[in-house]
Amino acid sequence: MGNMGFSLKLRYCCLVSVMMLLPALCYSDNFDKSRATYYSRPDGLGTPSGACGFGEYGRNISDGNVAGVYRLYNNGIGCGACYQVRCTTSPQICTDKGVNIVVTDYGQGDNTDFILSHHAFEAMAQPGTADRLFAYGVVDVEYQRVPCQYVGHKIQVKVHEYSRNPDYLAIIMLYQAGKSDIVSVDIWQQGKWVEMRRSFGAVFDMSNPPLGAISLRFNVQDSTGSKWAVEAPNVIPPNWKAGVAYDTNIQL
C-alpha cells in the first residue's frame, strides 16, 4: 500500500505538471509586434502594379489577401513571402487567427510594416465588426512568417512582359511555397552559370540571353541562414514569349 500511495502521488504530480505546462505550450508562438494599415481598390484586392513585379498575379494571389511591406521587403528578397498578421487593438474586434497574406508590394505608412489590401484588413476582424476596425485606420498587430502553400502548384517561371526575344529576358517566379527565399538566380550560358541581375522587386533580367532552351539555377536561403541551389534545366523553351509562365518540376 505504501508503494501504491507513492505511485498515485507521483502520477498526480506529473499530471499537475503537464497541465501547468500546457498553457505555456499553447501560447509559445513567436510573433513580432508592429502596426498595419490598408489601401483601397474598388475590388478590395491587391494591385497589379506592385513593386515586386508580380502583375495580375499580385492582385489575385491568396484570394487578394496581400500586402505591401516596409522593413520586410529587403530589396525585393521579401517578395512572395507569407505572413500571419493579427490585430491586437481590441479583443472584441480582432480574431485570434488574423489573416495570412502574401507580400506583393513595397510600402510604408504611419510607422507600419504592413499596408494590407482592403480584403486582408477586413479578414482580421470578427464577423460584423469590420467597420469598427477600418475606423482605426492604423492598428497594432502581431505577425510571424508562415509557409506559403499552393496546393497543386509547382514553381512557375514567368517571362516578364518587359522581355523581348531574343535581345532581353526578364523573369519572375510564381507559386513559390515554403518559408525560404530565392536570393539570386543564375542562367546557364557558354558552359557556366552566370548570375542574373535583380532588376527590381522579384524580377531578374539579362541582356542577350543564351539562344535555345534556357536553364536556371535558384540560389535559396532559409531563416536559419542555410543556403542551397536548385536547378531547373531547360525550363524556358527556345521560342519563349513575353507574358507566358512556364512550369517547373520543383518546389521549395
Backbone as a ProteinNet text record, in pm:
[ID]
protein_1_A
[PRIMARY]
MGNMGFSLKLRYCCLVSVMMLLPALCYSDNFDKSRATYYSRPDGLGTPSGACGFGEYGRNISDGNVAGVYRLYNNGIGCGACYQVRCTTSPQICTDKGVNIVVTDYGQGDNTDFILSHHAFEAMAQPGTADRLFAYGVVDVEYQRVPCQYVGHKIQVKVHEYSRNPDYLAIIMLYQAGKSDIVSVDIWQQGKWVEMRRSFGAVFDMSNPPLGAISLRFNVQDSTGSKWAVEAPNVIPPNWKAGVAYDTNIQL
[TERTIARY]
83.3	0	86	199.7	287.6	339.7	381.8	433.5	323.6	199.1	88.4	56.2	59	33.1	136	261.9	367.5	345.7	301.6	277.4	166.6	56.8	-54.4	-12.5	64.7	112.9	201.1	286.1	376.3	297.2	193.4	111.9	36.6	-14.9	-87.9	4.4	126	223.4	257.1	277.5	310.3	195.7	69.6	-47.1	-59.5	-40.8	-47.6	60.2	181.4	292	261.1	204.8	171.7	63.9	-40.1	-148.6	-99.1	-4.1	51.7	137.7	198.5	285.7	207.8	88	12.6	-14.7	-58.4	-81.8	42.8	158.5	282.1	310	277.9	299.5	203	79.8	-21.5	4.6	73.6	93.5	240.8	311.9	454.5	484.8	382.8	405.6	501.3	586.6	690.2	642.8	561.6	510.1	594	610	670.7	559.6	586.1	485.9	514.8	408.5	423	287.7	269.2	143.8	108.2	-19.4	-66.2	-175.5	-181	-290.2	-338.6	-413.9	-468.7	-477.6	-491.9	-519.1	-646.6	-711.7	-840.9	-832.5	-891.8	-917.8	-1064.9	-1123.5	-1266.8	-1301.6	-1209.6	-1238.4	-1189.2	-1119.1	-1070	-949.2	-897.3	-785.8	-654	-549.4	-418.8	-407.5	-288.5	-264.9	-175.6	-208.8	-124.3	3.8	17.7	137.6	229.2	222.6	305.6	453.8	534.7	679.2	750.3	686.5	750.6	752.8	663.6	661.4	574.9	484.1	402.3	289.5	252.3	144	10.2	-69.1	-203.3	-199.2	-94.5	-75.7	-76.6	-14.3	-8.9	-142.2	-237.2	-370.9	-457.7	-444	-536.9	-484.9	-352.3	-298.4	-351.6	-372.8	-422.6	-558	-642.4	-774.9	-767.7	-656.8	-641.1	-593.7	-559	-503	-352.9	-319.1	-181.5	-145.8	-17.9	25.9	151.9	165	293	362.9	493.3	568.7	682.5	734.7	843.4	975.7	1003.6	1132	1145.7	1034.5	1038.2	1060.5	1058.2	1076.4	1218.4	1316.9	1455.5	1505	1488.7	1535	1476.5	1355.9	1287.9	1297.9	1392.7	1406	1281.3	1215.3	1095.7	970.4	976.9	859.8	816.8	686.1	634.1	630.9	690.2	686.7	545.4	513.4	380.7	391.5	295.7	293.3	152	145.9	21.3	21.9	-82.7	-93.8	-225.5	-219.3	-342.5	-339.8	-451	-457.5	-473.5	-424.8	-431.5	-498.7	-561.1	-620.7	-735.4	-819.5	-935.2	-975	-985.1	-1028.6	-1173.8	-1252.1	-1391.1	-1401.7	-1293.5	-1293.6	-1203.3	-1086.7	-984.7	-1001.1	-978.6	-981.4	-845.7	-844.7	-718.7	-631.3	-694	-620.2	-564.4	-638.1	-593.8	-607.2	-507.6	-512.3	-372.6	-364.6	-238.2	-229	-118.7	-102.1	24.1	28.4	146.4	201.8	331.9	396.7	405.3	342.8	342.6	386.3	416.8	441.9	530	579.7	657.1	575.3	575.9	502.8	525.6	521.5	538.3	427.7	361.2	257.5	304.6	216	246.1	311	444.6	519.6	463.4	430.5	373.9	473.9	459.7	532.8	444.6	312.2	220	117.4	102.5	-11.5	-93.1	-200	-279.3	-380.5	-413.9	-527.1	-653.4	-753.9	-880.5	-936.5	-924.8	-974.8	-901.5	-768.4	-688.5	-713.9	-726.3	-751.6	-885.7	-984.9	-1118	-1115.1	-1027.8	-1022.7	-968.1	-907.2	-859.2	-971.5	-1088.4	-1196.8	-1295.8	-1354.3	-1464.3	-1582.7	-1668.1	-1785.4	-1867	-1900.1	-1982.7	-1909.7	-1775.7	-1700.5	-1600.6	-1602.2	-1502.1	-1505.5	-1623.6	-1632.6	-1562.1	-1572.9	-1505	-1353.6	-1307.2	-1163	-1112.1	-1185	-1144.3	-1141.8	-1226.1	-1232.8	-1102.2	-1025.7	-896.9	-796.4	-805.4	-709.9	-577.7	-512.6	-387.3	-408	-367	-388.7	-258.7	-250.2	-138.8	-159.4	-50.3	-58.5	56.2	36.5	142.8	155.1	277.8	295.6	406.1	396.1	502.5	504	621.8	630.8	575.5	502.6	443.4	474.5	469.2	495.6	385.5	425.8	328.8	285	157.7	104.4	23.4	64	-5.8	-33.8	-145	-179.7	-194.4	-126.9	-136.9	-45.5	39.7	127.9	274.3	353.9	498.6	537.1	663.1	707.9	692.2	642.6	638.2	738.3	801.7	890.6	817.1	780.3	709.2	807.3	799.5	876.5	803.1	869.3	804	765.7	659.8	608.3	711	810.7	914.4	1011.9	1008.1	1106.9	1088.6	1199.6	1198.7	1289	1229.8	1306.9	1366	1499.5	1598.8	1689.7	1657.6	1753.7	1754.6	1640.3	1631.5	1533.2	1578.7	1495.6	1481.6	1358.2	1329.6	1233.3	1257.5	1175.7	1133.9	1028.2	984	923.5	946.2	897.8	762.3	670.5	536.2	513.7	420.8	381	498.7	582.9	695.1	646.3	640.3	588.7	698.8	658.7	754.5	788.6	900.3	943.7	1082.7	1133.1	1266.6	1259.6	1372.6	1380.5	1475	1435.2	1526.4	1605.3	1731.6	1811.8	1878.8	1900.6	1957.9	1925.7	1942.7	1914.5	2030.5	2076.1	2181.6	2122.7	2184.8	2144.1	2263.8	2238.6	2347.2	2381.2	2504.7	2546	2691.5	2715.8	2850.3	2928.7	2861	2928.5	2949.4	2883.6	2899.5	2774.5	2760.3	2649	2683.9	2593.5	2611.9	2496.4	2528.5	2425.4	2344.9	2213.7	2125.8	2117.5	2082.4	2067	1927.8	1920.2	1788.6	1746.5	1654.4	1613	1533.3	1429.3	1350.3	1261.8	1224.6	1136.8	1187.4	1102.2	1138.2	1171.4	1200.1	1227.6	1378.6	1422.6	1562.4	1573.6	1682.5	1691.2	1833.1	1841.4	1970.2	1954.2	2049.5	2055.1	2125.6	2085.6	2145.2	2151	2037.6	2035	2077.7	2111.8	2153.6	2040.3	2078.6	1980.9	1946.7	1833.8	1791.4	1719	1697.3	1630.6	1716.7	1653.2	1724.7	1712	1827.5	1833.4	1863.8	1800.1	1816.9	1861.4	1923.1	1959	1913.6	1829.8	1779.8	1868.1	1920.9	2002	1912.4	1896	1791.1	1853.8	1785.6	1829.6	1707.9	1722.9	1611.7	1639.6	1549.2	1558.2	1676.4	1731.8	1848.1	1979	1971.8	2092.4	2146.1	2083.6	2127.2	2101.6	2195.7	2186	2200.4	2129.4	2142.6	2096.4	2123.4	2087.3	1997.2	1901	1807.6	1810.7	1837.9	1849	1718.2	1688.1	1570.7	1618.9	1656	1711.8	1607.8	1646.8	1562.8	1420.6	1408.6	1276.2	1206.7	1283.8	1226.1	1257.7	1158	1181.9	1249	1306.6	1376.4	1284.8	1160.3	1067.1	985.3	1049.3	977.2	911.3	802.9	725.2	701.5	705	679.3	537.8	525.4	394.8	352.7	431.3	395.7	469.5	399.2	458.8	483.4	604.3	642.8	658	600.2	601.9	738.3	772.4	889.8	842.4	932.9	900.6	953.2	977.6	1039.5	950.6	969.6	904.7	999	1001.2	1093.5	1028.4
-120.8	0	124.7	119.6	236.4	270.1	168.8	193.8	245.4	189.8	233.2	380.2	420.2	560.3	651.6	608.4	687.5	699	587.5	586.4	683.3	683.4	772.6	917.5	946.8	1084.1	1127.5	1036.4	1067.2	1095.3	1011.2	1032	1163.4	1195.3	1320.2	1438.9	1427.8	1535.6	1556.6	1446.5	1456.4	1517.9	1475.4	1527.9	1677.3	1722.8	1866.5	1941.3	1883.8	1947.9	1964.1	1857.9	1864.7	1968	1969.9	2065.7	2208.5	2230.6	2365	2404	2306	2332.7	2360.5	2302.8	2313.8	2457.8	2548.1	2685.6	2749.2	2720.9	2778	2726.5	2599.7	2543	2604.6	2625.9	2676.6	2820.4	2898.2	3039.7	3071.5	2976.7	2994.9	3040.3	3085	3132	3249.9	3253.9	3357.2	3472.9	3559.8	3674.1	3798.5	3882.2	4014.3	4118.4	4230.5	4336.3	4446.8	4504	4613.7	4685.5	4754.9	4823	4798.7	4808.7	4784.9	4883.9	4917.6	4997.6	4928.1	4997.5	4933.2	5032.8	4979.2	5062.3	5011.5	5098.6	5061.6	5056.8	4953.7	4942.6	4905	4934	4903	4756.6	4665.4	4523.4	4471.9	4556.1	4516.1	4425.7	4394.6	4300.7	4375.6	4307.3	4368.9	4455.6	4515.1	4598.6	4526.1	4527.9	4461.4	4539.1	4659	4740.3	4745.3	4642.8	4639.6	4634.9	4679.9	4692.8	4559.6	4448.9	4318	4275.4	4331.5	4296.8	4178.6	4138.6	4020.1	4043.3	4167.2	4194.7	4143.9	4085.3	4039.2	3931.3	3852.3	3751.5	3818.5	3935.6	4008.1	4066	4072.7	4121.4	4009.2	3888.8	3780.1	3674.5	3662.2	3550.8	3553.9	3438.1	3424.5	3494.1	3485.5	3548	3698.5	3759.1	3903	3942.6	3846	3876.5	3900.5	4022.5	4058.7	4187	4223.5	4342.1	4400.1	4530.9	4596.6	4601.8	4583.1	4581	4682.4	4712.5	4811.1	4741.8	4714.4	4652.6	4512.1	4441.1	4302.7	4290.3	4402	4399.6	4352.8	4402.5	4354.3	4358.4	4475.1	4494.6	4393.2	4347.8	4255	4109.5	4075.7	3936.1	3891.2	3983.9	3950.2	3932.1	3960.8	3944.2	3797.5	3773.9	3638.2	3566.7	3626.6	3564.4	3572.6	3477.8	3473.2	3500.3	3576.6	3611.1	3595.5	3551.7	3558.8	3691.3	3769.7	3901.7	3906.6	3944.8	3956.1	4086.7	4156.5	4283.2	4256.9	4350.2	4337.3	4459.9	4541.4	4666	4641.7	4541.4	4515.1	4369.1	4295.7	4155.6	4141.5	4249.5	4244.5	4256.6	4304	4324.7	4224.6	4200.2	4121.1	3971.3	3891.6	3746	3696.6	3578.6	3519.6	3477.5	3431.9	3380.3	3489.9	3599.2	3703.6	3660.5	3693.3	3664	3626.4	3535.7	3502.9	3582.5	3654.9	3740.4	3701.8	3744.9	3729.2	3867.5	3883.5	4011.4	4030.6	4137.5	4164.9	4307.1	4388	4529.7	4585.9	4706.4	4780.7	4900.9	4931.7	5049.2	5076.9	5205.1	5246	5343.2	5316.6	5405.5	5478.7	5496.2	5563.9	5465.6	5451.1	5355.1	5213.6	5177	5044.9	4957.2	4826.2	4728.3	4668.7	4681.9	4621.4	4724.1	4732.8	4801.9	4693.7	4653.5	4539.8	4580.5	4486.3	4508.9	4523.2	4587.4	4604.7	4469.2	4371.8	4236.8	4174.6	4191.2	4132.5	4203	4334.8	4410.6	4367.4	4353.5	4311.5	4171.6	4085	3946	3933.5	4038.7	4035.3	4057.4	4101.7	4142.2	4029.6	4033.4	3943.8	3974.2	3875	3899.9	4018.9	4107.9	4222.3	4339.3	4330.8	4438.5	4506.8	4473.7	4527.8	4680.5	4739.9	4886	4949.6	4886.7	4939.7	4929.1	4820.7	4805.7	4908.3	4926.9	5025.6	5166.8	5193.1	5326.6	5364.9	5265.2	5294.6	5347.6	5300	5341.1	5268	5281.6	5210.9	5133.3	5005	4921	4852.3	4820.8	4739.8	4595.8	4529.4	4391.2	4309.2	4178.6	4081.2	4002.2	3962.3	3887.9	3785.5	3682	3583.2	3528.2	3487.7	3426.9	3285.3	3248.3	3115.3	3059.5	2927.3	2869.6	2907.7	2947.7	2965.1	2826.4	2811.6	2683.2	2703	2633.7	2641.2	2499	2446.1	2307	2288.8	2186.8	2155.7	2237.6	2322	2407.1	2375.8	2371.1	2379.7	2524.2	2556.8	2691.1	2712.7	2829	2870.9	2983.8	2980	3088.5	3168.5	3290.1	3374.7	3466	3468.5	3565	3698	3794.5	3922.7	3994	4074	4144.9	4238.2	4280.3	4370.2	4298.5	4165.7	4087.9	4104.2	4085.5	4090.2	3978.4	3877.1	3765.4	3808.5	3795.8	3727	3822.2	3952.2	4050.6	4069.4	4050	4083.8	3990.1	3930.3	3835.4	3881.7	3894.8	3923.6	3817.2	3766.7	3658	3687.2	3621.6	3627.5	3492.8	3449.5	3319	3332	3244.3	3242.7	3112.1	3113.4	2995.8	2931.7	3015	2963.8	2931	2804.3	2761	2759.1	2731.6	2720.2	2853.4	2855.6	2975.2	3020.9	2971.5	3008.1	3119.8	3187.2	3298.3	3264	3300.4	3294.9	3425	3417.4	3539.1	3580.7	3485.4	3518.5	3406.6	3435.7	3338.8	3339.7	3220.4	3205.2	3147.2	3180.7	3128.1	3057	2942.3	2864.9	2925.4	2974.6	3041.9	3009.7	2957.6	2927.1	2840	2735.4	2635.7	2673.2	2778.8	2815.9	2889.9	2893.9	2966.6	3114.4	3198.1	3343.4	3403.9	3487.9	3546.8	3651.5	3641.3	3741.3	3862.4	3976.1	4097.6	4101.5	4143	4169.7	4307.5	4310.2	4435.2	4521.9	4464.7	4530.7	4425.5	4447.4	4352.7	4210	4122.1	3981.7	3950.2	4053.1	4037	4031.2	3927.2	3910.5	3923.3	3986.5	4007.3	3988.9	3986	3971.3	4018	4096	4132.1	4021.4	4001.3	3898.8	3761.9	3708.9	3576.8	3468.7	3350.1	3242.2	3200.6	3157.7	3105.6	2961.3	2915.4	2778.9	2772.7	2650	2631.1	2687.4	2745.6	2815.8	2739.5	2716.1	2650.7	2754.9	2737.8	2832	2758	2833.6	2782.2	2884	2837.8	2924.5	2908.2	3018.3	3017.3	3058	2964.2	2973.7	2986.5	3060.2	3073.8	3068.2	2998.6	2992.8	3083	3083.2	3176.5	3148.1	3026.6	2993.5	3033.1	3080	3116.8	3006.3	2888.3	2778.8	2813.9	2777.4	2811.1	2685.4	2681	2571.3	2619.1	2540	2574.3	2467.1	2509.9	2420.1	2449.9	2348.7	2368.8	2334.5	2413.5	2390.6	2383.1	2263.3	2250.3	2275.9	2351.2	2373.5	2416.9	2498.9	2535.9	2635.2	2715.3	2811.5	2764.6	2746.2	2693.4	2797.5	2752.6	2846	2955.8	2923.9	3020.7	3093.1	3126.2	3185.6	3317.8	3345.9	3466.4	3546.7	3677.2	3766.4	3744.2	3742.1	3726.1	3582.8	3485.6	3344.2	3286	3206.6	3138.8	2992.9	2945.2	2808.6	2727.9	2606.8	2520.4	2459.4	2442.2	2363.7	2238.3	2149.8	2029.8	2041.5	2163.3	2181.7	2267.8	2251	2333	2341.5	2452.1	2471.3	2430.5
0	0	0	74.2	78.3	-60.5	-135.4	-270.3	-361.8	-344.6	-429	-402	-273.7	-240.3	-302.9	-298.5	-361.1	-511.4	-575.3	-719.1	-757.2	-674.6	-703.5	-689.7	-587.2	-568.1	-684.6	-732.2	-842.2	-968.6	-994.7	-1113.2	-1104.5	-985.7	-965.5	-988.5	-935.2	-951.2	-1098.7	-1171.7	-1314.3	-1392.3	-1355.9	-1425.5	-1403.9	-1279.5	-1249.8	-1325.3	-1330.2	-1400.5	-1547.4	-1609.6	-1752.4	-1777	-1687.1	-1703.4	-1690.1	-1600.5	-1583.9	-1702.9	-1768.6	-1882.1	-2009.5	-2022.8	-2146.5	-2189.4	-2100.2	-2144.7	-2203.7	-2146	-2199	-2338.3	-2362.2	-2494.6	-2595.5	-2554.4	-2645.8	-2687.5	-2603.7	-2632.7	-2658.9	-2718.8	-2742.3	-2884.1	-2958.5	-3094.4	-3093.5	-3192.9	-3199.1	-3286.6	-3231.6	-3304.9	-3275.8	-3376.9	-3360.8	-3361.3	-3298	-3287.8	-3389.5	-3446.1	-3540.2	-3551.5	-3664.8	-3693.4	-3839.7	-3870.2	-4007.2	-4042.4	-4169.6	-4224	-4350.6	-4433.6	-4552.8	-4667	-4787.8	-4904.9	-4971	-5042.1	-5101.4	-5252.8	-5308.1	-5450.7	-5466.5	-5580.6	-5597.7	-5571.7	-5606	-5585.7	-5450.9	-5373.9	-5242.9	-5245.3	-5364.5	-5377.9	-5385.3	-5434.1	-5445.2	-5568.7	-5585.8	-5701.9	-5802.3	-5930.8	-6030.5	-6060.9	-6005.5	-6030.5	-5909.4	-5823.6	-5703.7	-5734.4	-5637.5	-5656.7	-5676.2	-5640.8	-5659.7	-5806.1	-5887.2	-6029	-6063.8	-5974.5	-5998.7	-6099.5	-6124.3	-6217.1	-6165.6	-6254.7	-6218.6	-6110.1	-6107.4	-6002	-5864.8	-5854.7	-5728.9	-5686.4	-5775.2	-5741	-5684.5	-5741.4	-5710.8	-5615.4	-5601.3	-5524.2	-5380.5	-5323	-5186	-5168.7	-5273.4	-5271	-5246	-5287.7	-5269.1	-5130.4	-5045.8	-4913.9	-4929.7	-4965.3	-4997.6	-4922.9	-4930.9	-4857.9	-4919.9	-4901.6	-4920.7	-4786	-4785.2	-4659.5	-4665.8	-4551.5	-4542.4	-4512.3	-4385.6	-4349.9	-4405.9	-4418.5	-4464.4	-4615.1	-4686.3	-4831.7	-4868.5	-4796.8	-4810	-4954.9	-5017.2	-5156.2	-5254.1	-5225.8	-5315.7	-5276.4	-5189.3	-5146.6	-5071.6	-5003	-4927.1	-5010.6	-5139.9	-5226	-5230.3	-5217.5	-5223.2	-5089.7	-4985.2	-4852.5	-4794.9	-4707.3	-4645.5	-4495.7	-4444.3	-4302.2	-4246.2	-4121.9	-4046.9	-3972.6	-3991.9	-3929	-3853	-3727.9	-3649.8	-3570	-3570.1	-3497.4	-3349.1	-3268.6	-3122.7	-3060.7	-3142.4	-3094.6	-2997.7	-3026.5	-2941.6	-2954	-2841.8	-2848.9	-2892.6	-2880.4	-2926.4	-3077.7	-3141.6	-3286.9	-3357.9	-3302	-3370.6	-3345.7	-3447.7	-3433.2	-3382.9	-3323.6	-3277.4	-3394.9	-3501.7	-3616.5	-3705.5	-3721.4	-3812.4	-3956.7	-4037.9	-4180.6	-4228.6	-4323.4	-4388.7	-4518.9	-4534.2	-4652.4	-4730	-4855.9	-4940.8	-4970.3	-4959.7	-4989.3	-5140.4	-5189.5	-5333.3	-5366.5	-5263.3	-5288.7	-5177.7	-5201.5	-5101.9	-5058.8	-4929.2	-4884.2	-4737.7	-4701.3	-4562.8	-4526.2	-4415.4	-4366.1	-4242.4	-4145.5	-4020.3	-3923.8	-3936.1	-3854.8	-3868.8	-3990.9	-4017.1	-4090	-4070.1	-4150.8	-4258.7	-4245.1	-4340.7	-4388.1	-4520.2	-4579.7	-4649.2	-4583.8	-4628.8	-4734.9	-4821	-4909.5	-4823.9	-4878.9	-4808.1	-4763.5	-4851.5	-4824.2	-4706.2	-4701	-4593.5	-4460.9	-4462.8	-4340.4	-4279.2	-4364.7	-4319	-4257.8	-4312.2	-4265.6	-4123.1	-4069.3	-3930.9	-3830.6	-3876.6	-3786.7	-3760.3	-3642.6	-3609.6	-3702.5	-3729.2	-3813.3	-3761.5	-3852.5	-3817.6	-3754.4	-3742.3	-3676.7	-3769	-3899.1	-3990.5	-3993.8	-3991.8	-3996.5	-3878	-3762.1	-3643.9	-3657.6	-3721.9	-3742.6	-3844.2	-3953.7	-4054.5	-3995.9	-3897.1	-3837.9	-3768.5	-3723.9	-3661.5	-3763.8	-3886.2	-3988.7	-3978.6	-3863.6	-3834.4	-3705.8	-3705.3	-3587.4	-3546.6	-3416.7	-3367.4	-3412.2	-3450.5	-3496.6	-3440.4	-3445.8	-3426.9	-3556.5	-3590.6	-3714.7	-3699.9	-3781	-3790.8	-3932.3	-3976.6	-4109.9	-4103.9	-4207	-4216.9	-4355.9	-4371.8	-4504.7	-4603.9	-4723.3	-4831.8	-4878.2	-4908	-4952.8	-5080.2	-5185.4	-5313.4	-5360.5	-5316	-5346.2	-5496.8	-5549.1	-5691	-5780.4	-5719.9	-5799.3	-5771	-5875.6	-5865.7	-5897.3	-5877.7	-5913.2	-6063.4	-6098.5	-6238.5	-6261.5	-6377.5	-6419.3	-6525.8	-6490.8	-6585.3	-6656.8	-6787.8	-6866	-6857.9	-6797.6	-6771.9	-6901.4	-6892.7	-7011.3	-7072.7	-6996.6	-7049.9	-7143.5	-7146.4	-7222.7	-7373.4	-7447.2	-7594.4	-7646.2	-7702.2	-7759.1	-7893.9	-7917.4	-7833.8	-7756	-7750.6	-7700.5	-7549.4	-7485.7	-7343.4	-7274.9	-7164.2	-7089.3	-6945.2	-6898.7	-6758.2	-6707.6	-6587	-6533.3	-6389.8	-6347.9	-6209.5	-6172.8	-6049.2	-6005	-5935	-5970.2	-5912.1	-5836.3	-5741.1	-5662.8	-5588.8	-5528.9	-5450.2	-5310	-5277	-5147.4	-5041.9	-4916.5	-4807.2	-4743.8	-4668.8	-4597	-4638.9	-4749.9	-4796.6	-4900.2	-4920.1	-5015	-5129.9	-5250.5	-5365.3	-5364.4	-5325.6	-5310.2	-5440.5	-5531.6	-5661.6	-5760	-5888.3	-5994.7	-6093	-6131	-6231.6	-6359.4	-6470.8	-6601	-6664.7	-6729.4	-6789.7	-6925.5	-6938.2	-7061.4	-7092.3	-7210.5	-7258.3	-7159.7	-7110.9	-7027.5	-6883	-6835	-6693.8	-6644.9	-6512	-6451.5	-6441.2	-6489.4	-6486.6	-6406.4	-6309.3	-6224.4	-6300.4	-6290.4	-6348.9	-6255.9	-6310	-6231.3	-6169.5	-6041.7	-5983.4	-6032.5	-6126	-6189.6	-6093	-6036.4	-5932.8	-5868.4	-5742.5	-5674.9	-5686.9	-5739	-5758	-5902.8	-5982.4	-6125.5	-6148.9	-6221.1	-6259.5	-6410.5	-6459	-6603.3	-6655.3	-6789.8	-6859.8	-7003.1	-7047.4	-7189.1	-7266.3	-7391	-7477.7	-7410.1	-7370.7	-7306	-7404.5	-7355.2	-7445.1	-7538.2	-7658.1	-7753.1	-7716.9	-7764.7	-7733.4	-7600.4	-7552.3	-7423.6	-7311.5	-7213	-7106.1	-6975.2	-6912.5	-6781.1	-6674.1	-6558.8	-6448.3	-6322.8	-6233.1	-6100.4	-5996.4	-5902.1	-5795.3	-5672.4	-5623.2	-5501.8	-5384.7	-5290.9	-5188.9	-5050.7	-4964.1	-4824.6	-4733.7	-4618.4	-4523.6	-4404	-4306.9	-4194.6	-4102.3	-4109.4	-4027.1	-4092	-4216.2	-4289.3	-4378.2	-4374.2	-4460.6	-4606.8	-4693.6	-4835.3	-4919.6	-5031.3	-5125.8	-5263.5	-5363.3	-5500.6	-5559.7	-5640	-5707.1	-5855.8	-5937.2	-6081.7	-6152.8	-6253.9	-6338.5	-6484	-6530.7	-6665.5	-6774.4	-6875.1	-6993.7	-6958.2	-6857	-6807.6	-6900.2	-6974.2	-7068.1	-7210.1	-7295	-7430.4	-7520	-7631.8	-7722	-7776.5	-7801.8	-7860.9	-7754.2	-7639.9	-7527.8	-7568.2	-7497.7	-7527.6	-7400.7	-7414	-7300.8	-7247.9	-7116.1	-7052.1	-7026.9	-7072.6	-7056.9	-6936.6	-6855.2	-6740.2	-6774.9	-6744.1	-6776.7	-6647.5	-6649.8	-6531.8	-6510	-6382.5	-6344.2	-6273.4	-6244.5	-6165.8	-6025.2	-5978.5	-5847.6	-5758.5	-5628	-5527.8	-5408.7	-5341.5	-5229.8	-5098.2
[MASK]
++++++++++++++++++++++++++++++++++++++++++++++++++++++++++++++++++++++++++++++++++++++++++++++++++++++++++++++++++++++++++++++++++++++++++++++++++++++++++++++++++++++++++++++++++++++++++++++++++++++++++++++++++++++++++++++++++++++++++++++++++++++++++++

